[in-house]
Amino acid sequence: MRSRVPDMPVALTMLWVWIGIVALSVACWWLLKWWKRRHPPPAPESVLPYSQRLRKRLNEHRLDKRTGHHGDTASRHGK
């Protein structure tokens, strides 16, 4: 079996197809990178440390006691 070199017009057509595929891939990669830079993901919501969350909850409870709005204590405590 003898290996053959493809005809010049066929080889040039195959070359241009591959160049087109590579150029399209690079353009899509660049476009995606550009779009991501212009539309960054939203920043994650900051979570307070446990001590600060506890302090906030206790202060809210104290304010409820002062104003007389006790609400349903059974639902607050999960009973």
Long-range contacts (C-beta under 8 A, 24 or more apart in sequence): none
